[in-house]
Amino acid sequence: MTSNQVFQFEITADVVIITPQGSFLEFRDNDIRNAYNESYRLLNEPGMRHLLIDFSQFDYFGSTFVGILIRLARKARSNKGEAALCHISSAMRDMMKTLMLLENSKIDFAFTSFPNREAALEKLADVSKLLPET
């Protein structure tokens, strides 16, 4: 039996990069829970501040993923960091705006969307320069 990897993880400077590897419908609940737990653990590492979700391998998400996004974004914010998205499709962008999760200053877990990973990482690096050392 092969293990289905829900997320691919990368660390760059003070950013945890998560790349979902397909629709959550393809994974067992336990696989999703383990992926969330690993994401949270990585954000809990010393010096980690920001979260970047790269949607380049992912084209649909439902309520389970939205819940995970919100919890991880709140963790990034509690680290004095930001939560960013990249490679998000127009349909996903519309859904995020409808749910008021995208670029909404009235909530503590809104996301900023970038066209690609490089733009997102550049912006997060700029934010880090303005933050006090932890």
C-alpha positions, 0 to 999 in steps of 0.5 A, a space after each residue: 500500500 502506498 502512502 498518499 502525500 496530501 501536502 508537499 512541504 518546503 522551508 525557505 527562510 522563515 516561510 513554510 511552503 505547502 503544496 497540496 497534491 490533489 483534491 482532498 476527495 482522493 485522501 483518507 481522513 487520517 492522511 488529511 489530519 496527519 498533513 494538517 498536524 505536520 503543517 502546524 508542527 512546521 509552523 511551530 518551529 523556532 523562527 518560522 513566521 509565514 505560511 505560503 500555500 502553492 496551488 499549482 498542483 491543486 484545483 479544487 477545495 471544499 470545507 475541510 480544506 478551508 478549515 485547515 487554511 484558516 487554522 494554519 493562517 491563524 497560526 502564522 499570524 500568531 507567529 507575527 507572520 502572514 499567510 499567502 497563496 500563489 497559483 490560485 485559479 480564478 474560480 478558487 479566487 472567486 470562492 475565497 472572495 465569496 467566503 471573505 477569506 481573501 484580502 479582508 482586513 476585518 478578520 485575523 486570517 485573511 490571505 493575500 494572493 500572488 500570481 506565483 511563488 517568487 512574488 509571494 516569497 519576495 513580499 514575505 521577505 519584505 514583511 520579515 525585514 519589518 518584523 522584530 527578531 523573535 
